[in-house]
Amino acid sequence: MSVLRRVPEIDSHGLAGLLPICPHFSTALLAHAGINSPPGTVPRVFRVMFHEPRIPPNTGNAIRMVAGTGCELHLVGPLGFDLSEPKLKRAGLDYHDLATVTVHENLTAAWEAVTPARVFAFTAHATTSYADIAYQPGDVLLFGPEPTGLSEEVLADEHITERLRIPMLPGRRSLNLSNAAALVTYEAWRQHGFKGAV
């Protein structure tokens, strides 16, 4: 597991512009936003997780979204692109410095990092709407790769608390990944009064 922030260097793993940061980064950001926590601790926030994402701009958009909401972004490998991808950087604009992004080698490593937590898996095959859930800080919002979505194997994982869907008109397969993640994240944040927002 590695927590990343943008810096000018390119390391040997192709993580261009991304190097480890210390845990105090999130604390400082949230304190600046008016969310206080005991010294030396990081407040629990919503955690957006992309399982094996494939399209760089979607991840770039998500980086910008988590920077704007104070959430965490967890990327579960293998990724379908290099983190130095120019389209990823363009989509994230200059928000990389303000985002907390964690890359996990695989789903097992991701579970070790976020457990215990409630995990909501988003799929068009679910029957419960995302809007029917009372979200709690620390919840994991899990989204699948483009264009297939989460596999049956992942959906059957014992760590999944519940499968949820985003309502759409008939005959539509899915929403764009970053749009879906933003929609759900803002609903979760709304339920908590957009704490820390201006």
Secondary structure, 3 states (H helix, E strand, C coil): CEEEEECCCCCCCCCCCEEECCCHHHHHHHHHCCCCCCCCCCCCCCEEEEECCCCHHHHHHHHHHHHHHCCEEEEECCCCCCCCCHHHHHHHCCCHHHCEEEEECCHHHHHHHHCCCCEEEECCCCCCEHHHCCCCCCCEEEECCCCCCCCHHHHCCCCCCEEEECCCCCCCCCCCHHHHHHHHHHHHHHCCCCCCCC
